[in-house]
Amino acid sequence: MVGRVYVGKKEKIQSESLAVSMVLETCLLLITSSIIFLISSMLSGTCKVGNILASLILLIIAIIVINPRILNWITNFVLRILKRPGVKITLSYMQMLKLSVYYFGLWIAQIIGLYFLVNSIYQFPISSIFTLAGAHTLSWIIGFVVLFAPSGLGVREGVMTVLLSSILPTPLAIAVSFISRIWMTVFEIVVFFVGLLVKKISARSG
């Protein structure tokens, strides 16, 4: 966040716009990762009928929450509790849905890359990618909401190890949980350079 504020000021982007972008990013990451976790849990067959029903209910709630008016109210309610200045989300519901597609794409690309990375070490069936997707997204969510661990360090790895133990030997599940953190960092670096490339291309065409 500090880095984003620094670059934003350098690019002469208003602080309010930066604040809104960070709030939207956080909300969309949480919502899209939750949806992918719920869907992957159902497809992996690890959920019982009651859990599937609960997942569908939560999925509907997530679609409702992504409505800008509702999201704007929730965001500002949390900011008031944290004694932070409020923000105003001006995007339409359709724009939020379109923006969500990019975040789904990022998660899916991460999961596919992680699958091939893990599969290069220990081969397991393609159907296990749903268990891997559920473990990856849920561990990220829990690591994010746990405030006492910076970037979910340790918590994310612990959750992922437990979830992957059903398809991988425990020592390998531990190793994969740490590899996944490295993979996420590498993925973010790749996205950063792709962003720079897109920026250069846009500048030339403009």
N, C-alpha and C positions, 0 to 999 in steps of 0.2 A: 504493500500500500504506500509506503514511504517512497519507494522507487517510482510508483505511478504518479504520485503528487509531484515529484521532482521533474519527471519527464513532461508531465502535463503543463507545469509552469514554463518549462523551456519551450514547449510548443504553443504557449499562450492560450491554454484551455482553461476556462473558468472553473474555479474550485467547486461550484455547485454542480456543474456537469460531471466532474470527476466523482463527486460524492454519489450522484445518482447512478453513474455507470457501475461503481463498485457495489452499490446496494442491489442493482439489477443482476449483476453477475453472480453475486452470492445467492440471491433468491433463485435464479434460474438454474444454477449448479445444483442446489439442494433439491429443487423440484424435479429436474430431469434425472438426476441420479437416483432419487427415490422411485420414480416411475420405472426406470430400467431395472432397479433391484426387485421391484414387485413383479414385473413381467418375467424376469429371469428366474425368480423363485417359483413362479407357476410353471414355466416351461421345463425347469429342471426336475420337477416332480417332488420337490422337498416340502411343499406346502400341503397341508390337509385341506379338506373342504372348507372348514371354518376359517383357516388362514387365507385361502383363496378369496373367500367372500370379503374378509377384512381388507385384503389387498385391493380388491375392486372398489371398495368404499373409499379407501385412501386415495386411489387413483382418481376417482371422481372429485374428491376434495381438492386434490392438487390442480386439476383442470380449472376448478372454480377459483382457487386462490390466485391463479395466474392472471385473473382479471385485474387490470390496472387499478381500478377503484378500490377493490378489496386489498390488493397488494400494497397500494399506497397507504391505506389506513393501518394495516398491520405493521408496515415498515416504520411509519411515524410514531405509532404506539410504542414500539420497541425503542426507537430513538429517544422518545420522551423519558422512558424508564432509565435509559443510559445517560440522560441529560445531555443529549447531542442535538444540534440544530436539525430541524425537519427538512425533508426533501419533497419534491413534487415530481411524480412520474407522469409524463405527458404522452407516453406511447398509447396507441389504441390496443384493444384486445387482439385484433388480427396481427398487428405488428409484434406483439408479445409472442404469439403463437409461431410466427415466422422466425423470430429470434431464437425461440426454443429449439427449432430444427437444427441450428448451428451447434447448439450445446449437446443435443442428442448425437450429432455427427462426431463431435469431439470425444464423447464418452465411448461411442461404438468403435472409433478408430483406436482409442487407447486399449480397449478390451481385446480387439483383434490382434493388435501388436503384442500385447501381453500374452495372449494365447500362443502365438507363434514362438515367442521368446521362451515360455515355459515348456512348450512342446519340443523345443530343440534340446532341452535338458532331460525331460522325462515325457515319453510319448503316452498320451491318453486320448480317448475318443473325442471327436468333434462335439458330441452331445454334452460333454463336460464343460463346454465354454459357457453354458448358462450358469453353472455353479460358480465358475470363475468370475463371471460378470457380477453375480450377486455378492460374492465375497469382496470383490474389488470396490463396488459402489457402497455397500453397507459399511465396510471398514473406513472408507473415506468420510462418509456421513458422521459416523461415531467419532472419528478422529477430529472432525471439524467442530462438533458441538461440545466436545470435552475441552473446557477452557484451561485446565491446569497443565495440559501437555502442549507445548508449542508445536503447531502444525500436526498435532495428534501423534507426536513421536512416541513410539512404544505402544500406545493404545491401538493405533491402526494396524500395526504388525501383529499384535496379540489377537485381535478380532479376526483378521484375515487367516491367521494360522489355524484357529479353531474351525473356521468355516471350510477351509481347504483340506482339513484332515480327513474329510469324508471321501475325497478322491485322490489324495496324495499321501505318501508316507509322511509321518509327522516331521522328521528332520528336513525333508524336502519342502514341506508346507512352510516351515519356518524360513528356509532360504528364499522361497518364492515371495514371501511377505516383504522381505527386505529388498529383493530384486524389483518388486513392483514400485517401491518408492523411488528407486534409481530410474526405473523406466518412466515414471511420471515426470521426473525432473528433465530427462532427456527429451520427452515428448513436448514439454513446455518450451524448451530451448528451440526445438524444431519449429513449433508454432510461431515463436518469436521471430525467427529468421524468415519464415514464410510471410509474416506480417510486414517485415521490412521490404521484402521483394514486392509485395502487393502495393506498398506505399510508393516505392520507386516507379513502378509501372503506372500507377495512377497519376503521379506527378508529371511523368513524361507525356501521357495522353492528354493531361489537362493543359 
